Amino acid sequence: MLMIGWTTVATMPQAETLAAGLIESRLAACVQIEGPITSFYSWEGRTERSEEFRISIKFIATRESDIEKWLLTHHPYKTPEWITVRTENVSEKYLSWVKANTYN
């Protein structure tokens, strides 16, 4: 099953470092970087506004916990966003490509 996960970082170099690491370690088949985006959130009792870069990560379901552990080790934030969804419909050809580019 294909999954998509999201996290955010403060800078493009941070996003590129995470993206390259996920691909090189074969945890993810594809990582896309979007941004900058503007994020509003509560942190330590204050409303914060910051510019961030959103990272979309495509991977097979069996790698979900491995990616979470990897992000907790390599992510620059103390409390990184990590949200995942399971896909409902993926072309067989694309899913085969994802599987071929990640370790099971």
C-alpha positions as CSV (number, residue, x, y, z in Angstrom):
1,M,0.0,0.0,0.0
2,L,1.2,3.5,-0.9
3,M,1.3,6.1,1.8
4,I,2.0,9.8,1.8
5,G,3.5,11.6,4.8
6,W,4.2,15.3,5.4
7,T,6.6,17.3,7.6
8,T,7.8,20.9,7.5
9,V,11.2,22.6,8.1
10,A,12.3,26.2,8.3
11,T,14.7,26.3,5.3
12,M,15.1,24.9,1.8
13,P,18.6,23.5,2.7
14,Q,17.0,21.6,5.6
15,A,14.3,20.3,3.3
16,E,16.8,19.2,0.7
17,T,18.9,17.4,3.3
18,L,15.9,15.4,4.6
19,A,14.7,14.7,1.1
20,A,18.1,13.4,0.0
21,G,18.5,11.3,3.1
22,L,15.2,9.6,2.7
23,I,15.9,8.8,-0.9
24,E,19.5,7.7,-0.3
25,S,18.4,5.4,2.5
26,R,15.6,4.0,0.3
27,L,13.0,4.7,2.9
28,A,11.0,6.7,0.4
29,A,10.6,6.5,-3.4
30,C,9.8,10.1,-4.0
31,V,10.1,13.3,-1.9
32,Q,8.7,16.6,-3.0
33,I,9.4,20.0,-1.5
34,E,6.9,22.9,-1.6
35,G,7.3,26.4,-0.4
36,P,7.7,28.6,1.1
37,I,4.4,28.3,2.9
38,T,3.2,30.3,5.9
39,S,2.4,28.4,9.0
40,F,0.5,29.5,12.1
41,Y,0.7,27.4,15.2
42,S,0.7,27.6,19.0
43,W,4.1,27.0,20.6
44,E,5.0,27.4,24.3
45,G,1.8,29.4,24.9
46,R,2.2,31.9,22.0
47,T,0.7,32.1,18.6
48,E,3.6,31.8,16.1
49,R,3.8,32.6,12.4
50,S,6.7,31.3,10.3
51,E,7.8,30.6,6.8
52,E,8.3,26.9,6.2
53,F,8.9,24.3,3.5
54,R,6.5,21.4,3.3
55,I,8.0,18.0,2.4
56,S,5.7,15.3,0.9
57,I,7.1,11.8,1.2
58,K,5.8,8.8,-0.8
59,F,6.5,5.4,0.6
60,I,5.2,1.9,1.1
61,A,3.3,1.2,4.3
62,T,5.9,-1.2,5.8
63,R,8.3,1.7,6.0
64,E,6.1,4.1,8.0
65,S,7.6,3.4,11.5
66,D,11.2,3.4,10.0
67,I,10.6,6.8,8.4
68,E,9.2,8.2,11.7
69,K,12.2,7.0,13.6
70,W,14.6,8.4,10.9
71,L,12.8,11.8,11.1
72,L,13.0,11.9,14.9
73,T,16.8,11.5,14.6
74,H,17.5,13.7,11.6
75,H,14.8,16.4,11.7
76,P,15.9,19.9,13.0
77,Y,12.7,20.5,15.0
78,K,12.3,19.3,18.6
79,T,8.7,18.3,17.8
80,P,8.5,17.6,14.1
81,E,5.2,17.4,12.3
82,W,4.6,13.9,10.9
83,I,1.3,13.2,9.4
84,T,0.5,10.2,7.2
85,V,-2.4,9.0,5.0
86,R,-3.0,5.7,3.3
87,T,-3.9,6.1,-0.4
88,E,-7.1,4.6,-1.8
89,N,-6.3,4.4,-5.5
90,V,-2.8,4.2,-7.0
91,S,-1.9,3.0,-10.5
92,E,-0.3,-0.4,-10.5
93,K,2.6,0.9,-12.5
94,Y,3.3,3.7,-10.1
95,L,3.0,1.4,-7.1
96,S,5.4,-1.1,-8.6
97,W,7.9,1.8,-9.2
98,V,7.6,2.8,-5.5
99,K,8.1,-0.7,-4.3
100,A,11.2,-1.1,-6.6
101,N,12.7,2.0,-5.2
102,T,12.3,1.3,-1.5
103,Y,13.3,-1.7,0.6
104,N,10.4,-3.8,1.8
